[in-house]
Amino acid sequence: MKRTLSTLAGLAALLLAGTAQAEDVAVLTPYISSVATNEMVETFKADAAAKGWTVNVVDTRGDFQQLASRVEDVTNAGVKAIVLVSVDPNQIADQVAAAAEKKIPVIALDGAVAPGVVANITTDNFALGTILSDYLFKQLGNKGNIVKFFHSAHPGVRQRELALDKALESHPDIKVIAEHYVQVPGPIDNARLAMETFIRQHGAEINGVWAAWDEPAIGALLAQQSDAPDAKMIIAGIDGNPQAVELIKQCTNLVATVRQDFPGIAKAAVAEIGNVLEGKPVSKQEIFVDATVVDRESLGVTCGQ
């Protein structure tokens, strides 16, 4: 079975390389199942179509080896631009360098600055982590035990984690008593299972949950609702996932998210690529888009005590 799947993947790659047109823009990500990533990709496709571009989307479902291979494929196919979404380009440095050598601009969305990358368009992820940490700590009265959900493979999420570490330095009464590296794809279920274990181990000692993005926050909430329905723990995440926002409205233990402007990131990418294809420079190598806190107050929701 593995040999058959490998053969099919190889045939698909060859077919892509043989049929790509010079006006194509290739969008590649290992995380299309993520709500945030998908929102960026869909917005990019719509805005790119308005410019008459043909967009080919490749999802490698968490497989970075395949991602590297597919970047090689689209580079050899002679696409006009390569867009990496929710990827650290440093993890596929050789492939990015090969594209740059062929004068194919590589743009990162929610990624990182790296050699060969023309621009990275994102939110200031360290600032996101700081906003989340400060909000959660304030809700806890700057004292208590928290659970941490993270995913260091994503460059932006790693910056959020580093921001938490920095915030903890100035809040000695906040303790991380459990942490979990969330598996992707499937972050909600993976976080739920981990949180069930943490609840069995620590019970009422858990005062809060710091989730580096909303899917783990949702998974932690599901575990809390099923295994500790009376718990007062406070859960917060990042991204502004519509499901998370709805759960905040419902007055659950998920009380806040830090909303990134994902459509804004994608629109900025289309504008920058358009400039590059016209021979103009990008406005900056790293372009930040603003973020805002979404909580019960901002949503106008009043919850009973």
C-alpha positions, 0 to 999 in steps of 0.5 A: 500500500505504501508503495502504491501511494508513493507511486501515485504521489509521484505521478501527481507531481509529474502531472503538476509539473507538466501542466502548470502554466507560466501565469500560475501562482502556486500556494502550498501549505501543510495545514489546509485543515486549519480554519485560519490557514484555509481562510487565508488561502480562500481569500488569496484565491478570490483576490488572485482570480480578480487579477486573472491569475490561476492559483494552484493549491497544494496541501501536504497534510502536515508532511514537510518532506512532501512539501519540499518535494512539491515546492521543487515541482512547482519551481520546475514547472516555472510558476510566476510566484510561490506562496507558502502559508503557515510554513517556516521557509527555513525548514525547506531552505534548499527548495526556497533557494532553488526557486529564488535562483530561478527568479521565482518570488517566494512569499510567506503568509503567517510564516517567517523571514528567511533567505530567498523569501521576498516578504513575510506577511503576518501578525506580530506573533510575539505580540499575539502571545503577549496579548493572550498571556496578559489577558489570561493572567489578568483574568486569573488575578495574576496568580494560578496554575495554567496548562499550555498547548503549543506547536513549535513547528509553526514559526508564528506559534513558536513566537507566541510560546516565547512571548508566554515564557517572557510573560511568565518571567514577570508573573512568578505566581503563574505556574505552568503545571502541564503542557502539550505539543499539539499534533496537526492535523487533528488539533481539536481531538489531540488537545481534548485527549491531552486535556482529559489526562491533565484533568485526571492528573491535576483536577481543580488545581487547573485555573487556566488554559493558554492555547497558542491557537483556537483549535487546542482551546476548543479541544481543552473546552470539550474535555472540561465540559465532559470531565470537569463540567463545574470547573471554573478554569479560564480558557483563551486562545488566538486566531478568532476562529468562528467556532471559538467566537461562538463558544465565547458568546455561549458563555462557556469557559472559553472566554477570549481569543485574539483575532488575526486579520487573515483576509487582510494578510491574504489581500496584502500578499496579493498586492505585494505579489502584483507589485513584484510581478510588475518589477516593483519592490515589496513595501517591506520584507516583513509586513505586520497586520493588526490583531484585536481581542475578542471576548464577551465584552467586545461581543456585547455578551453578558453572562450570569454568575 
